[in-house]
């Protein structure tokens, strides 16, 4: 969504021209809101992202360049909005599993805003701005079928902790009937990430899949903070072409690549239960 400056005392912004990172579709730049002197940094560190395919387009000029940049911004927001909705549905599904260990990670996608900037040399242009992620940056899967391998002692399978019948500790799991549950389902962070991608396919009636899950994990919040996701889209009932969600959207080929290497864990079975087995 278009945004005003976030800090109440900010009068402008500073964007570092040299990118510190890049993905398949975008460059990432350091970005700050600044005070009236143009130097004093206000608020939290931010990251500005723009398409790598319209970064060097001086020869194209004016209107065409602007339209290309705006199209990138629009598509980025569309992907982000889709992923936020699916993440909320996934977290609700986790909340409904009464035997799931209470600190099982939830998933989120970091907030993004559109900033429209004016530069003496570049003229007007738009960028996507997000908070800079704190902590270790990791990748759990990508858009070509690669996935992080589990390092759990259980070989990547779910751990079932059996509760003794006389266990009266406060952290006993209570099922929907009010009785003490006999088992607590414990899963690794990696299993949650892979189960989320699997869930996204079922939740969208097998028309899309969210992958390229990357970002940081907050141990304190028990929360994934993902950024730059990929959505593969394919609608079997229409003449579905690759690329609805950008150049990284590989359509059915991307979906097939995920499931070719994916190994379901116990959480996959739980979060996909109850969905239709065929697309419509």
Secondary structure as GFF3:
##gff-version 3
##sequence-region A 1 280
A	DSSP	beta_strand	12	15	.	.	.	ID=ss1
A	DSSP	beta_strand	21	22	.	.	.	ID=ss2
A	DSSP	beta_strand	26	34	.	.	.	ID=ss3
A	DSSP	beta_strand	41	51	.	.	.	ID=ss4
A	DSSP	three_ten_helix	52	54	.	.	.	ID=ss5
A	DSSP	alpha_helix	62	96	.	.	.	ID=ss6
A	DSSP	beta_strand	106	109	.	.	.	ID=ss7
A	DSSP	beta_strand	112	119	.	.	.	ID=ss8
A	DSSP	beta_strand	123	131	.	.	.	ID=ss9
A	DSSP	beta_strand	138	139	.	.	.	ID=ss10
A	DSSP	beta_strand	159	162	.	.	.	ID=ss11
A	DSSP	beta_strand	183	186	.	.	.	ID=ss12
A	DSSP	alpha_helix	189	203	.	.	.	ID=ss13
A	DSSP	beta_strand	208	211	.	.	.	ID=ss14
A	DSSP	beta_strand	214	218	.	.	.	ID=ss15
A	DSSP	beta_strand	223	227	.	.	.	ID=ss16
A	DSSP	beta_strand	230	233	.	.	.	ID=ss17
A	DSSP	alpha_helix	251	261	.	.	.	ID=ss18
A	DSSP	alpha_helix	266	271	.	.	.	ID=ss19
###
